[in-house]
Amino acid sequence: MRLPRRPRLLLPVAIALVAIVALFFLFSGIYTDFLWFDTVDPSVDYTSVFSGVLLTEIVLFLVGAVLMVGIAGGNMLLAFRMRPMFGPAMFGGGSGADRYRMALDPHRKLIFIVGMGLLALFAGSSFAGQWQTWMEFINGVPFGKTEPLFGMDISFFMFDYPFIRMVLNFLFTAVIISIILAGITHYLYGGFRLQSPGVHASRAARAHLSVLLGVFVLLKAIAYWIDRFGLVFSDRGFVHGASYTDVNAVLPAKTILAIIALICAALFFAGVIRPGGMLPGVSFGLLVLSAILIGGVYPALVEQFQVKPNQQLKETAYIQRNIDATRASYNVDQTEILPYTAEADPTKVESNGDASVSGVRLLDPALVSATYEQTQRIRGFYGFSDQLDVDRYPDASGKQVDHVVGVRELLGVPEGQNNWINNALVYTHGYGIVAAPGNEVDPGGLPDYDAKDMPVMGPLVNTTKLKESRVYFGESPASSEYVIAGGNPKNPQELDYPETGGTGQKNTTYTGKGGVPVGSFLNRLVYAAKYGEKNILLSGDVNDNSKILYVRNPRERVEKVAPFLTLDGNPYPSIVDGRITWIIDGYTTSNEYPYAQSESLGDMTSDTTTGRRVVAQQPQDKINYIRNSVKATVDAYDGTVTLYGWDENDPVLKTWSKAFPGIIQPQSKMSADLRAHVRYPEDLFKVQRYTLSRYHITNPAAFYSGQDFWNIPSDPSQGENTKQPPYYVTTTMPVQNQAPTFSLTTTFVPKQGPNLAAFMAVDSVAGPNYGKLRILRMPSNTPIPGPGQAQNAFQSRFAGELNLLGVGASSVRYGNLLTLPYAGGLVYIEPVYIQVAAGGGQEPYPILQRVLVSFGSKIGVARTLPEALKQVFGDGQQQQTPPNNEQVKPNQNTTALKAAIDNAQNAYNEAQKALQSSPPNWDAYGKAQKQLEEALKALEGLGALPSTTATPTPSPSASPSSAPSSSPSVSPSASGSPTATPTASP
């Protein structure tokens, strides 16, 4: 029974409509991507990246799809055409194949078309996904350096070898699929039958399959030959790279196997003209046997009986190759290692000491984020990053000072106000940068902000000539959502910042050059489709002036315009040329550098800080080559992305600059203001310190023994399971004519033991010494306390006083433990914070209350760094123990002790009461703080608390106890912050 005409037409109409809708959504995705690239920076043709990648992917997709269908589908059709003229019965009787053939044969065209379509889709997608390999192959530039085994330029292994392997893998897959499909077709249509005895095949089927197997073996011969070059990436030996066994057994074995495979391929081809299965059988057996004996057994015997009994001797030359290649590929081959005596006697230190130590950064960017949050977010819908950043700005005298910097970003609309208008049109941006000198706190222990509030005010604003404070592009999760801005210049509706009086808010309208205009009907339609939001199309607030801003995370923006870069996990904000600008370090990475040690990028960069922030997963985790080739900037107001070539000699960067000409600006175009805020990137430094923990050794025999390998110490404020992060700090290295320099620093401990093995710093200021790695190597015959031992000494020595600070609702938080070279020795400096809720619904936040200092065998603690340094180094400031251990009489001691404890408790209670009042009574709080300090001094004098006199450092076997994290503090500044809200410190 036939369907009526109209219902029969519904199906093709429905299919056509579905196809039109699908094509429209596909068009919307591509078109909106094009619009986004076109407006990232009108002065740079970033659309060349979009069109270049898209065109390359399309061409590779088509090539892969056509080749796969041509090879596999062609062989399937050929097998069908070769079917026996008299059908399956020619071998006598039917079989199970007849039933399958009869069921499938009426639909064979449809099955073939659908099957080839799916095969084309998967093959084309796989080939298109290798677009980076193709572009590096056609654009690769020479390194000008050869590897030692084959004497070939390193560019062959970096750019050519991966492409050759990609093509071989594709052809192997195509031939294997062809063999399977041709075999199935021959079987279904009677080309061969599985009968007793043996397999019966037609001459055509035998010839066809012999040719396909011959092609497969021929490809195997080519693969054996190409595999020889892959030995430079071998992990068979003691280190990565071709080992003794690889060079003396595997390399000749691969050559022999390539020749044998050629012979076997010829035998398979001979099976076309000579009937029977003898030649294919002989060639197959020869191939398998030779692969087992020559390719497997022989290298194993050499490894077991020649190498292992004499591994150090046999592998020496190859370990040296690995050392040289690894140091070059990770750019640590120019590291300067200096012997350092690590003087431990504070009496030999000059009284004026080192200005870089007495003015060291004391605010911990990890801990004071909560302080910034509570004192400077202004409204609950603003917030700061969990990990603040360290930058430097000039003070009133023009001297560069380390600053702890955060951006006040929008977290989202207030609770209960969540609707499309608020999300997309009103709450569009954050506002302002907040900064404080790292070496100062106000009298209450809070950051002494020199850029704060809304609108932004403070000395830093005038110094940097900040002109634009709005933050439309940032790291907040809210930045992952789109906003539509700029639509109402005459009647602004975007919340700028809260203000007193009137409506309680100051509004603005976006006027930046970034963003895609959505005034036209087409643009509104495609974005409504992209986000599934009809209001974009229907809202009257979206007009000719409106622009849609999306992909607003700085890291994601750079990643989109430069997909060939691996990006640092920590973009940081700076005031550059009067605007808030995000600076992101971009790396060129590879896992194809011959002889270099391959490691996980995630493992090398993991430490305490990576646990605090969400780091986007890198597209390529295993690497053995890295360069900081690009410095990228993202304007926080209009989202403009600029890429500057930083390491312009990097061949990988040259390759990508050749692929996408014009998108990477020369370093010479960087403004002086931007260069002043460039710093050495954290992730690169972490990779290099991980590498140098072993590859500071350049002697292969010493490397083999591993006795002098180092470890990165655990973060003493966090326990045993997380590595101590590197710290940005201004320090002075003991090098001739070396002035205090903004540096990134870290320490090493021996592979076994907690003592200090070395201190490393890299110059982080753009200039002739930028990137210079220097290691101070401690004497191996004298135990120098490591960070964990210093932390243990601090906590043991001042446990009583610090525990009293943390009574009640308070808790003690230890800041980051800084290690600095000082006066021929090493000084440890650590801030101590007290964290207690101030009431009024405020969350707990830390306030700096003490600074701990250790040098050699002496330790000091005080409210300020200069006072703590004076206790350790200076002029009779330490309190003395009564002569002959004479103590206060017991009855006097007990009475005085009880009175001092009562006074401390009363002072603490008064401080709490002052904070809990509404509004807080700061005068009463200050008086209570003074009374508390006097009570603590009285307890110290009575022996209830340890004094600040010199105390021996614990033995090298001492282990650190766990605690939280932060960074040191200097003398309080005279001016306080109007918005500061100190907490009680008992």
N, C-alpha and C positions, 0 to 999 in steps of 0.2 A: 504494500500500500504506500503510495507516494504522498509526501506532505504537500499541503497547499502551497502555492507559489510564495505568498507573503512570509509564512514562517521559515521557508527555506532561505529567504534572503536575510533573515535576522542574524544568522550566524556569521556570514562574512561581514555584515555591517558592524556587528559587535567586535569582531576581530580587528576590523579597520579602526574603530574608535579606540580600542585598547592600544593599538600600535601608535595612533596619533598622540594619545596621552603620554605613553612611554617616551616617545620621541621628543615631546614638548619638555618633559622633565629632564631628559638627557640634555636637550638644548639649553634649558635653564641653568643646569649645573655648569656647563662649559662656558656659556655666555657670561654668567656672573663671575666666574673665575677670571675671565678675560678683563672684565670691568675692574675687578679688584687689582689685578696686576697693572692695569693702565693708570690707576690713581695712587699707587703707593708712593711714587715720586715722579711727577710729570717731567722732571729734567733728566731722568734716566729711563731707558727703554727696557723696563723689566718684563714687558710683554714678550721680549725675545726669549726669556726663560720659559714662559708659559707656552709659547708657540713652538719653541725648539724642542722642549720635552714632549709636548703633545704630538708633534709631527714625527719625532723619532719613535715614540711608542706606537703610533699608527703604522708607520712603515715596518717596524720590527714585527708588529702583530700580523700584518699582511704577509710578510715574508715567512714568518714561522707557520702561519696557517696554510699558506699556499704550498710551502715545501712539505709540510706534514701530510696534507691531503694528497698532494701530487705523488709523494713516495708511497704512503700507506694505501691510499685509495687507488692509485695506479696499479699497484701490485695486486690488490684485491680484484680489480676489473680484469687484469691480465690472467689471473687464476681462473676467473669465470669464463673468459674466452678460450682458455686451454682445456675446458672440461671435455671428457671423452665424447666423441660423436654418437656412440651407441649407448650412452648413459651408464648408470651404475651396474647394469646387468652384465657388462663385459667381464667382470671378475667373478660372475656366477652368483646368483641369489641376491636377495636384498639384505639390508642391515638396518641398525637403528638410525643411521644417517638418513635413510630414505624418509622416515617419518618426520624428522626435523626439516628436511628439504621441502617436503610437501606442505608443511605448515607455514614455512617462511617464504617460499618461492613466490606466492601471489603478491607479497608485500615487499619484495626485495628492493625495489626502487626507493620506496619510502624509508625502509630500514637503512639503506645505504646513505641516503641524503641526510637523515637525522644523525646517524652515527658519524658521518664525516663532518657534519656541522658541529657536533660536540667535540670531536677530536680537534677540529680547527680552532674552536674556542679555547680549549685548554692549552694547546700548543702555542697559539698566538699570544695568549695572556702570559704564559711562562717566558716566551722570548721577549715580549715587550717589557717585562719586569726587569730585564737585564740591560736597560737603556744606559745606565751609567758605565757598565763594562764596555759597551759599544762606543760611547762617546770618548772614553779614555783611550780606547784603541785607535780611533781615527784622529784624535787630537794630541796624543801623547808626545811629549818633548823629552829629549835625552837628559839623563842625570849628569853626564860627563864623568861618571865613575863606574868602574867595572867590578863585577863580583869575582872571587878568586878561583872558582872551580872551572867555569866555562870561558871566562874572560869576556863575557858579554856585558853590555851596558845594563845598568840596573833597570832602566825603563822597559826592557824586554820583559822582565819578571813582574814589573808593576802594572804594565798596560797591555802587553801583547799576550803573554802566557794565559791570563784569565780568559781572554777572548777566545783563544784557540781551544781551551778546555770547554768553554761554553758551546762552541760549534760542534766539537767532538761528542759531547754529551747529547746534544740535540740529534745528531746523526745516528748515534747508537740507539737512542729511543725510537727514532723513525724506522730504522732497520728491524729492530726487535718487534715493533708493532706490525710491520709489514710481514715478517715471518709468521707471526701468530695469525693474522687475518688471511694471508694466502694459504696457510695450512688448513684453517677452518673451511675456506672456500673449496679448496681441492677435496677435502674430506666430504663435504656436503654434496658435491657434484660428481663424485666418483673418481676423482683423480688418484686417490689411494684409499685402500681399505685395510683395516686391522683384521687380518684373517690368519688362521692357522694353516701352514706355518709361516710366521713372519708378517711383514708389511708388503702389500702388493701396491705398486704405484705405476701410473702411466709414465711414459717417457717424458711428456711435457711437464708433469708435476715434478718429476725428479730433477729435470733440468732447471726449472724455475727455482725450486728450493735450494739447489746446489749453488746457483748464482747468488741468491740472497745470503746464504751462509758464507760464501766466499767473500762477499762485500763486508759482512760482519767481521770476518777474520782479518780482512785487509785493514779495516778501521782499527782493529786491535793492534795490528802491526804499527800503524801510525801512533796509536796511543802509547804503546811501549816506548817508542822513540821520544815522544813528547814527555813522557813520565820521567825521563832522564833529567830534564830541567827542573822538574818538581822536587828533586832530591834536596835542593837548597832550602826547602821548607820542612824537611824530615824531622820527626821527633823521636827517631829511633835511638839516638845517642844520648850522651850525658846532658847535652844542651840541644836546642833547636838548630837546624841546619844539617847539611850533609856530614855524616860521621865517618869514622874509619871504615865501618862495614858498608855504608852507603857508597863510598868512593871506590873501595877495593873489591866489593862483591856485588852489590846491587846494580851499580852503574854498568859494569860489563855484562851482568846478567840481563839487564833491560835491552842492551844492544843485541845480544844473542837471541833473546826472545823475539825481538822485532824481526830479525832475519828468519827465524823459524816460522813466525806467523806469516811472513810473505810466502814462504814455501808452501805452508798449509793452505793459504788462500789460492795459490796456483793449483794445488791438488783439488780443491773444491770446484774451481772453474773447469778443471779437466773432466770432472764428473759429468759435465754437460754433454761431451762428445763420446765418453766411454760409459756404456751401461753398467749397471751394478752398483753396489754400495761399498765396494772395497776402498776406492780412493777417498771418498768422504770419511769413511770409518778410520782409515789410516791417518788422515790429516787431523781428524778430531782427537784421536788418541795421542798423536805426537804433540799436539798443542797442549792438552791437559797435562801429559806427563812432564813436558819441559817446563810448564808453568810451576808444577809442584817441585820438581827437583832443582831446576836452575833458579827459579824465582823465589822459592820458599825455603827449601832445605839447605841449599848452599850458603845463602846469607846467614841463616840461623847457625850453621856450623862455624862459620867464621866468627860470628858474634860470641858464641859460647866458648870456643877453644882458642881463639887468638886474642879477642878484645878483652873479655871479662877478666882473665888472669893478669892482664897488663893494661887495664883500662886507662890509667893516668898517662902512661907513656904513649899508648896508641892514639889517644884522643887529644893530646896536647895541641897539635896544630889546628884541629877543628874547634877546640874550645877557644883558641885565640881568635879564630875567624868569627866565632859567635860574639865574643867580647867586643871586637872592633866594630862589627856590624850593629850590635845592639846599642852601643854607646853613640854611634853615628845616627841611627834611625830615631832614637829618642832625644837627640840633640843634647847629650850630656858629655860629649867627647872633649869639650873645652872646659870642663869643671876644674876649678883650682882647689887643690887640697893642701891645707896649711897645717903644719904641726902646731899644737897649742898646749902650753904648759899648764893652763888652768890653775893659776895662782889661787890659793885658798886662805891667805892670811889678810884679813881686812885692815890690819894696822899698816900695811904697805901701800894702801890706797890713798892717793892724794885727797885732801879734804874737799876740794871742789868737784872731784869725780868727773863724770861724763854727763853733759847736759842732756843727751838723748835718753839716759836712764832716769834722771831726776824729773824729766818731763814726759815720761812714757805714757802711752794710752792706758787708761785705767777702766774705761767703760767696756763691758763685755757685750758685743753686739747680739749675742744669743740671749743673755739674761735681761738686758734693759729694754728689749722689745716690749715686755709687759709693762714696764715703767712708762715708755712712750705711749703705749696704748691707753693707760689710765689717766695720764696727765695731758695728753695732746690729741686724742681722737675727737674730742669736742662733742660728737654725737655717736650714738650706738651703731649707726649704719656706716661709720668710717672705721678703718683699721689699718694696722701696719703688718708688714711681713714678720713671720716668727723669727727670722734671722735677719737682723739689720746689716747694713753694709758699712765698710770702712773706706773713707775717701780722705782727701786732704785739701784744706783751704787755708789761705793766709789769715793771720791774726792782725790786730791793729798795727803791729810793727812791720807787717809784711812777711813774717816768718811762717813757713808752711807748718800747719799743725794737723795731726790726725784727727778726723772727725768721725763720729758715728751718725749715720744718715739713714733716714727712713722717709717713705712717701706715704702721705695720708690718702689711702685709696678707698673707693666705694665698695662696700661689702654687699650691698643689695638694698632693696627698699625696706622701710620699717615694717615690723610685724603688723599684720592686719591691713596693710596698704598695697598688697600685691595684686596689681592689675596691669593690663598691657600698656596703658598710658603712662603709669608711673615707671614701669620697667623700661620702656623703650623711649619715652619722650621727656620725662622729668628727671629721674635719677640717672644721669648720663655719665657722670665723671666724678673723680676724686678731686681733692684740692690741697695743694701745698706740699712743701718739703720741710721736714723737721730735722734739725742737725744740732749737735752739741760737740764741743771740743772733747776729745777722748781723755785729756789729761786734767780735766777740771770737773768738780761737782760743786753744787751750791752748799750753803751751811747745813742744809738738811740731808745731804747725801744724794740729792737728785741731780740729773744731768743739768748743766748750766747752758740751756739752749741759747744759741745765737741765731737760730732761724726757727720760728714757732708761730702758732696761732693762725687764725683765719680772719682777714687776709694775712699773709705771711709778713712777719716783721722781725727785726733783729739786725745786729751788725753785719751778719753774713749776707743779708739781702742787699744791703748797700754796697758791700765789697764786690759781690758778684754781679750787681746790677740786674737782679732777677726781674724779668719783665712779664713772664707768663707762668702762672702757678697752677693752672688747671691740668688735670691728669685724666685724659680720655683713654690712654693706652697704658696698661700696667699689668702687674702680676696677680692681682686679685682674681679669685674664681669668677667674680662678676664680669671680668673682662673677656670671658669665653662667650658671653652673650652679645648679640648685636644691640646697638642703639641707633636711633634716628635723631639727628641733631641739626640745628641751624635753620629750622623751618619758620621761626617767628621772630625776625629781627626787630619788628616794631612792638611786639608784645611777648617778651622773653618768658619762656616757661621752664627752662632747664634750671634746676636747683644749682646755684653756684656755691653758696655756703650759708650756714645759719647766721643771723644777725639779731641784734637786740632791737625791739620796737617794730612797729608796723605789722607786716605779715609774719615776721620772724624768720624770713629767708630772703636772701639776695639771689635774684635770677640772672641768667645770662643766655646768650645765643651763640652757638658755635660758629666761628668764622674761619676755621682752618682750611688749608688747601687739600687735606686728606679726606678720604671718604668718597663713596660712589654717589653721584647725584641720582635721586629717585623722583624727580619731578615728572618725567615722561611716563606715559601709561605703560609702555613696554617694560621699562625698568621696574616699575612698581609691580607689574604682573609677574615678572620672572622672580623677583625677591619674595613675593607672596607665595609663589610655588616652592621656592627654595626652603623657606622656613615654615611653610604650611600655616601661614597667618593671613587671614583675609583682611585684617585691619590695615595692613600695609597698603592694600589696594583701595580700601573704602574710607579711611580716616581723612577728615578734612584738615587735620593738623599736619599732614604730609603734603607738601606743596613744592613749587619750583625751586625753593631755596633749601630744601631738605637734602641731607646726605646720610646714607646708611654707613655706619662704622662697624666693622666686624673683623675677626682675627686680630683682636686687640692686645693679646699677650705679646710682649716684645720678642720673646724667644720664638714663638710660633710664627711671627711675621718674618723674622730673618730666615727661619727654617723654610718658609714657603718660597721666598724669592731666591734662596741659595740652597737648594736641596742637596747639593754636593758637599756641604759642610757638616761637620759634627760640632755642636755648640756646647759651650761651657754651661754647667748647671746653675750658675749664679750670675745673672745679669744684675748690674748695679746702677742706681740713679746718680747723676751728677748735674750740677748747674753749669751748663756749657753755653757760652755766648748769650747769657741771659735767659736761657730756657732749660726746663727740666728735661734731661736727655738720658735715656737708657743706653748703657754701653754693654755690648755682648761680645765675648771673645769667640771667634770661629776657628776651628781646626780642620786641616786636611789630614785624614787618617787613612791607613791602609793596613792590610794584613799580608802583604805580598812583598815585603822587603827581604831579600835573600839573606839567610843566615841569622837574622835577628830573632830574638826571643819573643814569642807571641803570648800575650796575656789578656785577661779580661779587663776592659776599660772600667766596668762597674766595680770590680774587685780592687783595682788600683786606686780608684778615687773614693772608695767608701771610708767614711769616718764619722765622727759625732755630728758634724754639720749636715751631712747628707741624710742622716736620720731625722733631722729637724724639719727639713723641707722636702716637698714632693719634687723629685727630679724626673723629668721626662726620660723615658727609656731611649737610649741611643740606638740608631738603626743598625750599627755594626759594633758588636760588643768586643769581639776578638780583634786586637790590633797589634802591629809590631812596628808602626811608623806613625809619628805625629808631629805636626808643626802648627804653631799659632800663626796662621797665614793671614787672617783677616781680623780687623777690628770693625765691628758693626755698631751703628748707632740707630736708635729709634726715638724720634721726637715724641715726648709724652703728650703733647697737645694735638698734633695733626698726624702722627703715625708715620712720618717720612722715614724710610729706611735708607741708610747710606752704608755702603761696604767699602772699606779702605784696605788695600793690600798692605799688610804689615811685614810679612816675610816675602818680599818680592823675588827672592832667589829660589823659592821653593818650586821644584819642577811640577809638583802636583797642582799648585795654584796656577802656574803658567799654562798647564794643560786645560784647566777649567776656564781660564781667562780667554784662551783660544777658542773654546767651545761656545762661550757666551761673551763675546767682545763688548766692552763698554760698560758692563754692570759693576765692575770693581774699579774704584777710583784709586789713583796713585797716592801713596802715603804723603806726598808733598802737598796734597790738597787739604790735609787736616789742619784745622785752625790751631793757633798756639794755645787757646783755652782748652780745646779738646785734648791736645797732647799733654797738657798739665794734669789731666785726670785719668790718663791711660795708666793701667797698672798691670803687673804680671799676673796672668790668669791662674786661678786656684787649681782647676782640674789638671792643667799641664804640669804645675809644680808637684801635685800629688803623684802623677804618673812618673815624673822624674825622680822624686824621692823614693818611690817604690823600686824603680830601676836601680838607683844608686845604692840602695841598701845591700845589693850584691855586686853591682857592676862598678863600684868604686875600686874594686880589685881588677887590675889589668894583667896580672901574672897568671897564666893558665894553671900552674901547679898550685898556687895559693887559692885560686878559684875552685879547683877540684876538691881541695881539702875543706873549704868552707868555714874554716875556723874564725875568719874575720868578718863573716857576714853579720849584718845588722838587722835589727827590727825597728819598726815604727812603734814607739811606746803607746801603751793604752792611755786614754784620757784620764788623768788621775782624779778628775772631779766627777767622772762618770762610771768608774769601775773598770773591770778587766776586759770587757768584751768589745769595746769600741776604740778605734785608733784616735790618737790625739790629732786634732786638725792643725794645719799650719795657721800662723797668725800674721796678719798685716800689722807692722809696727815700725816706727822709725828707730833705727839702731845704728851703731857704729861698729863696723868690722875692723879687726886689728890689722889693717892693711895700710901701707905707707900713704900718707896724704888722703886718707879716707875720711870724709866728713859724714855726719849723721845722714842716713839715707832711708827713705821710705822703702821698706823691704818686706818680703814674705819669708817667714822663718819656720824652722822645724828642728826637731832633735831626733837622734838615733840612740838606741841602746843595743848592747851586744845581743847576738842570737840567743845566748843563754845568760841571764842575769839582768838585774835592774839598774846597773851603773850606767852613767852617761858615756856613750861611745863617740858621738860627734854632734856638732851643731852645724846646720846648713842655712844659708840665707841667699836670696837672689835679689839683685837690685831691681826695683819695681818702678823706677822713674824713667820716662822716655828720655833717652840721651845715649851717649857713647857706651855707658856701662850697663844699659838696660839688658836684662836677661843674663847677666854674669852670675854664674853659680859658684859659690865659695863654700867650702866645707872646712870647719875647724875640727881637726882630729885630736881627740883627747889622748894623753899618754896611756899606753897599754899596761904599764907596770904600776900605776897609781889609781886606786878606785875613786872616781868622781861621782858624787850622788846624782842619780837620774831624777826625772820629774816625779816618778812615783815615790821615791825616797824623800824628796823634798816635801811632797804633799803629806806624807806620813809624819815627817818631822813637825810640820806646821800643826797638824791635827793633834799630835801627841803633846806638843809643847803648850798649846793654848786651848786645849780642850775645855778646861774649866771656864775660862773667860768667854769663849765662844758659845758654850752651852748655856751660860747665863743670858747671853744675848738672845738665845733662841728659846727662852722659856715661854710658857703660855701659848698664845695663838701664833707666836712668831716661829720662824724656821730659819736656819742658817743655810745660805746658798754660797758655794764657792765659785768664784769666777775662773776664767781661763788662766792657767798657770803659764806665765811668760818666762822664757829662758833667754837671757841676753848676755853677750860678752861684755865684760866690764872690768877695767883696770887689770888686765891680764888674767882675770878669772871669769867665773860665770855667776851671775846673780839671778835668783828666782824671785819673781814678784807675782803676788796673787791678791786680788781684791776679795773681800768677804762682804756679802750682802745679807741683810736681814729682811725677810719677807713676812709681812703681816697685813691682814686686811685692815683698812682704815675706817670701815663702817660705811653707812650710807649706801649700801648696795654695791660698793666698789669691790672688784676682784683683788686678790692679793697681788702685790707687785714688789720687786726688790729695791732696797735702798742701800747704797754703799755705806758701810759703817767702819770697816777696818781694812788696813792694807798690811799684808804679810811680806816680809823680805828675808831672804836667806843668802848668805855668801860664805862659802867654806863651812866653818863650824859655828858661825854665829847667825842668830835669828832675831828679827825685830817685828813688833806689831804696834801699829799706831792708827790714829784716825786719818792721817795723811801720809803720803809717800815720803816727803822730805823728813818727817819725824821718824818714820820707820828706818829710812836709810841712815839717819843720824845715830839711831840706836845700834846699828850694826857697824858703821864705819867711824862714828865720830866721837869726839872730844869729851869723854867722861859723862855722856848722857845716860849711860846705863845705871840703873839702880843697883846698889851694892848689897851683898848679903852681910849681915852683922858679923864682925870679926869673931873668930874662934867658934863659929856656929852658935853664938849666944842668942837665945830666943827670948821672947816676951814671956813673963811668968804666966803659968797656966790660968790662974783665976782672972788676971787682966786680959789674957788672950780670949778666954771664953766670953767674957762680958763684951769686949770690943767687937768680937766676931759676930755675936748676936745682934748688936746694934747696927753693924755695917750691913748685915743681911736684911734687917728690917728696913733700913734706909733704902737699899736697892729695890726691895719689893714695893715700898711706898712710892718711890720715884716712878717705877714701872706702872703702878696703878694710876698715878696722877697723869702720866703720859697717855695711857689708854683712855682715861676719862676725858682728857682734852681733845682727843681725836674723835671720840664718840659723840661729843656735843655737836649741835647743829646751829650755825656752822662750826667747824672745828676751831678751837681756841689755840691759835699758834703761839701766842705769848706764853700761855701756861705750858704748852708742849715743850717750848724751848727751855723753860726753867726746869721742867722735869728731866729733860735730857742732861742738863748740867748736873743736877742732883744725882742722877744715875751714874754719870761718869765719876763723880767724886766718891760715891759708894763703892764702885768697882775698884778705884785706886786704893781705897781703904782696905778692901778685901785682899788686894794684891800685896799690900804692905804687911798684912797679918798672915800671909802664906796660904790663904784660902784659894788664891789664884796664882798661877805662875807669873814671875816677874818677867820683864823684857830684857833681862841680861842674857849674855851669850850662852848658848846651849849647844852641846855637841850634836852633830848630825847622826842619825841612826846608822847602824852598820849597813854595809851593802846588801845584806840579805833581808833588810826590812822591806815589808810589802805595804803598798798604799792602801788606805781604806777608801771606800767609795763615798761620793758626794756629788752634788750637781755642778753647774758650770757658769763661768763669767769672765771678767777681765779687770786689771788693776785700776787704782784711782789716785790722783795727785791732790795737792793742797786745794782746799775749797776756794772758790773765787769769791770776790767780795759781793758780787751782785747775785741775787736770787731770782728764780723764775716766778712770775706772778701766778702761774698756773700750777706750780709745784705743790704737791700734797704729801708731805713726809709722813712716814709711819713710825709708830713707837718702836724704839729699840731699847729693850730693858737693860 
